[in-house]
């Protein structure tokens, strides 16, 4: 099982722009669950290291600068330079690059300290997640409630019979028949008297009846 530890965690002020950045170094040994069939570190595992380690580094920067850290990935790029064998020790060196109002970024270098080779370089850009439109949500909820109200009061057994089943099918107790229409905890029996369960599915511009 992969076990990773943080060996360096510090902040520094970049001389070019005077901004505060973070540098974090992780140490990990290539284990069997990180390898492919050739006992080499899998590329997907390397991409995971880039993703996870840069995310932690950006959180460190956010905590130091009082910035936002509830971010989502916008882009993740990895470049593979060399392999890492089972049992080799890796250093994942992460440094923040930029920090703006809409996006932040960090870069990574994964070094094989056993073979003294650069294995992977990568960078990640993260951004604040989009907020849900409250007004649109309220309108959709209101529309669904009105649709459910009219569907329950106007949808009779005769219409359900045309949409879903016949009296013959219901008498056979088929799993595809619709003997009962249930919505919002209410049950309306079918004209044939059978009680095969089904449900009414309501969506904008769509009204269908399906068995469950």
C-alpha positions as CSV (number, residue, x, y, z in Angstrom):
1,X,0.0,0.0,0.0
2,X,1.3,3.4,-1.0
3,X,2.5,5.4,2.0
4,X,3.5,9.0,1.4
5,X,5.0,11.5,4.0
6,X,5.6,15.2,3.9
7,X,9.3,16.0,4.6
8,X,9.4,19.7,3.7
9,X,6.7,22.4,4.1
10,X,7.6,26.0,3.9
11,X,6.6,29.4,2.5
12,X,8.8,31.9,0.7
13,X,8.5,35.3,-0.9
14,X,9.3,35.3,-4.6
15,X,11.6,38.1,-5.4
16,X,10.2,38.8,-8.9
17,X,6.7,39.8,-7.7
18,X,7.0,39.8,-3.9
19,X,4.1,37.3,-3.6
20,X,4.1,34.6,-0.9
21,X,4.3,31.0,-2.3
22,X,4.5,27.5,-0.8
23,X,7.0,24.7,-1.4
24,X,6.2,21.2,-0.2
25,X,8.2,18.0,-0.7
26,X,6.8,14.5,-0.3
27,X,8.6,11.2,0.1
28,X,7.2,7.9,-1.2
29,X,8.6,4.5,-2.0
30,X,7.2,2.7,-5.1
31,X,5.1,-0.2,-3.8
32,X,3.5,-3.0,-5.7
33,X,0.0,-1.4,-5.8
34,X,1.6,1.6,-7.7
35,X,3.2,-0.6,-10.4
36,X,2.1,-2.0,-13.7
37,X,2.7,-5.5,-15.0
38,X,6.4,-4.7,-15.5
39,X,6.9,-3.6,-11.9
40,X,7.3,0.0,-13.0
41,X,5.3,2.8,-11.5
42,X,2.1,3.2,-13.5
43,X,1.5,6.5,-15.4
44,X,-1.9,6.8,-13.7
45,X,-0.2,6.7,-10.3
46,X,2.2,9.4,-11.3
47,X,-0.7,11.6,-12.5
48,X,-2.4,10.9,-9.1
49,X,0.8,12.1,-7.3
50,X,0.8,15.3,-9.3
51,X,-2.8,15.9,-8.6
52,X,-2.8,15.1,-4.9
53,X,0.5,16.8,-4.0
54,X,-0.1,20.0,-5.9
55,X,-3.5,20.2,-4.3
56,X,-2.0,20.0,-0.8
57,X,0.6,22.6,-1.8
58,X,-2.1,25.0,-3.0
59,X,-4.0,24.5,0.3
60,X,-0.8,25.3,2.2
61,X,-0.5,28.6,0.2
62,X,-4.2,29.4,0.8
63,X,-3.8,28.9,4.6
64,X,-0.7,31.2,4.6
65,X,-2.2,33.9,2.5
66,X,-5.8,33.5,3.7
67,X,-7.0,32.6,0.2
68,X,-9.6,30.2,-1.0
69,X,-8.9,26.5,-0.8
70,X,-12.2,24.9,-1.8
71,X,-11.1,24.6,-5.4
72,X,-11.7,22.2,-8.3
73,X,-9.3,21.1,-11.0
74,X,-9.4,23.0,-14.3
75,X,-6.4,21.3,-16.0
76,X,-3.8,18.7,-15.1
77,X,-0.8,18.1,-17.3
78,X,2.0,15.4,-16.8
79,X,5.1,14.8,-18.8
80,X,7.0,11.5,-18.4
81,X,10.7,11.5,-18.6
82,X,11.9,8.2,-17.0
83,X,10.5,5.2,-15.2
84,X,10.6,4.3,-11.5
85,X,11.1,0.6,-10.5
86,X,9.5,-1.2,-7.6
87,X,11.2,-0.3,-4.4
88,X,12.7,3.0,-5.6
89,X,12.3,6.1,-3.5
90,X,10.7,9.2,-5.0
91,X,10.7,12.8,-3.9
92,X,7.7,14.8,-5.1
93,X,8.7,18.5,-5.1
94,X,5.7,20.9,-5.5
95,X,5.8,24.7,-5.8
96,X,3.0,27.1,-6.3
97,X,3.3,29.2,-9.4
98,X,0.4,31.7,-9.5
99,X,-2.5,32.8,-7.3
100,X,-5.2,34.9,-8.8
101,X,-8.8,35.7,-8.0
102,X,-10.2,33.0,-10.3
103,X,-7.4,30.4,-10.6
104,X,-4.3,29.2,-8.9
105,X,-1.6,26.9,-10.2
106,X,1.3,24.7,-9.0
107,X,4.0,22.7,-10.6
108,X,5.6,19.3,-9.7
109,X,8.8,17.5,-10.2
110,X,9.0,13.8,-9.3
111,X,12.6,12.7,-8.7
112,X,13.8,9.2,-8.4
113,X,16.3,9.6,-5.6
114,X,17.5,5.9,-6.0
115,X,18.4,6.2,-9.6
116,X,19.0,10.0,-9.5
117,X,16.7,10.7,-12.4
118,X,13.8,13.0,-13.1
119,X,10.7,10.8,-13.6
120,X,7.8,13.2,-14.1
121,X,7.0,16.9,-14.4
122,X,3.5,18.2,-14.1
123,X,1.4,21.2,-13.3
124,X,-2.2,21.7,-12.2
125,X,-4.5,24.7,-12.5
126,X,-7.4,24.9,-10.0
127,X,-10.3,27.3,-9.9
128,X,-13.3,28.1,-7.7
129,X,-16.4,25.9,-8.5
130,X,-19.3,27.6,-10.2
131,X,-22.2,28.4,-7.9
132,X,-25.7,27.0,-8.6
133,X,-28.3,29.4,-9.8
134,X,-30.8,29.7,-7.0
135,X,-33.5,31.4,-9.1
136,X,-33.3,28.6,-11.7
137,X,-33.5,26.0,-9.0
138,X,-36.6,27.6,-7.5
139,X,-38.3,27.8,-10.9
140,X,-37.5,24.2,-11.7
141,X,-38.8,23.0,-8.3
142,X,-42.0,25.1,-8.7
143,X,-42.5,23.6,-12.2
144,X,-42.1,20.1,-10.9
145,X,-44.5,20.7,-8.1
146,X,-47.2,22.1,-10.4
147,X,-46.7,19.3,-12.9
148,X,-47.0,16.7,-10.1
149,X,-50.2,18.3,-8.9
150,X,-51.9,18.4,-12.3
151,X,-50.6,14.9,-13.2
152,X,-52.1,13.4,-10.0
153,X,-55.5,15.0,-10.4
154,X,-55.9,14.7,-14.2
155,X,-54.1,11.4,-14.9
156,X,-56.9,8.8,-14.6
157,X,-56.7,5.0,-14.9
158,X,-57.9,5.1,-18.4
159,X,-54.9,7.1,-19.5
160,X,-52.6,4.9,-17.6
161,X,-54.1,1.9,-19.2
162,X,-53.4,3.4,-22.7
163,X,-49.8,4.3,-21.8
164,X,-48.6,1.2,-20.0
165,X,-50.7,-1.9,-20.0
166,X,-53.9,-3.7,-20.9
167,X,-56.4,-5.5,-18.6
168,X,-55.1,-8.8,-20.0
169,X,-51.5,-8.0,-19.0
170,X,-52.6,-7.0,-15.5
171,X,-54.5,-10.2,-15.0
172,X,-51.4,-12.1,-15.8
173,X,-49.5,-10.2,-13.0
174,X,-46.7,-9.3,-15.5
175,X,-43.8,-7.4,-14.1
176,X,-44.2,-4.9,-17.0
177,X,-47.8,-4.1,-16.1
178,X,-48.8,-0.9,-14.3
179,X,-51.6,-1.8,-11.9
180,X,-50.9,1.1,-9.5
181,X,-49.7,4.6,-10.0
182,X,-47.8,5.9,-7.1
183,X,-46.5,9.5,-6.6
184,X,-45.7,11.5,-3.5
185,X,-46.7,8.7,-1.3
186,X,-50.2,8.3,-2.8
187,X,-51.5,5.1,-4.5
188,X,-54.3,5.0,-7.1
189,X,-55.5,1.4,-8.1
190,X,-55.9,0.4,-11.7
191,X,-59.4,-0.2,-13.1
192,X,-58.7,-3.9,-13.4
193,X,-58.1,-4.2,-9.6
194,X,-54.5,-5.5,-9.8
195,X,-51.8,-3.9,-7.7
196,X,-48.6,-4.2,-9.7
197,X,-46.4,-1.3,-8.6
198,X,-45.2,1.4,-11.0
199,X,-44.2,5.0,-10.7
200,X,-44.8,8.2,-12.5
201,X,-41.7,10.0,-13.8
202,X,-42.1,13.7,-14.2
203,X,-39.5,15.9,-16.0
204,X,-39.8,19.2,-17.9
205,X,-41.7,18.5,-21.1
206,X,-41.7,14.7,-20.4
207,X,-44.4,12.6,-18.8
208,X,-43.9,8.8,-18.8
209,X,-45.0,5.9,-16.7
210,X,-42.6,3.0,-16.1
211,X,-42.7,-0.2,-13.9
212,X,-40.3,-0.6,-11.0
